[in-house]
Amino acid sequence: MTFEQSIRTCLNKYIDIEGRASRSEYWWFILFNIIVSIIAGILDTMLGLGIIGAIASLALLAPNITVGVRRLHDRDKSGWWLLLCLIPLIGFIVLLIWFVQKGTEGPNRFGGDPIV
């Protein structure tokens, strides 16, 4: 999946937790989030506001959660595992390992293989 396809898919499925998300879809969208955050931070600094970054973060919150859930589905794990991020450091490390790993091959209980 390309950068543009990933952004389009994640923003179109901003409330859809059904199915699976490939590694490329997830990580391209994370890169998009980083770019948007940097641009919002620069604009906030230039304009002396703090609202642009907050609006950008709020606008991308739902797509971030849903792509994370769909990425866990690709590993054949429930989306509830995303709550591990509430455990300082250890939860982040466990989720990072799962997000980096290859998804299950073929269909699993959450749907067909996203890489077809």
Buried (B, 14 or more C-beta within 10 A) or exposed (E): BEBEEBBEBBBEBBEBBEBBBBBBBBBBBBEBBEEBBEEBBEBBEEEEEEEBBEEBBEEBEBBBBBBBBBBBBBBEBEBEBBEBEEEEEEBEEBBEEBBEEEBBEEEBEBEEBBBE
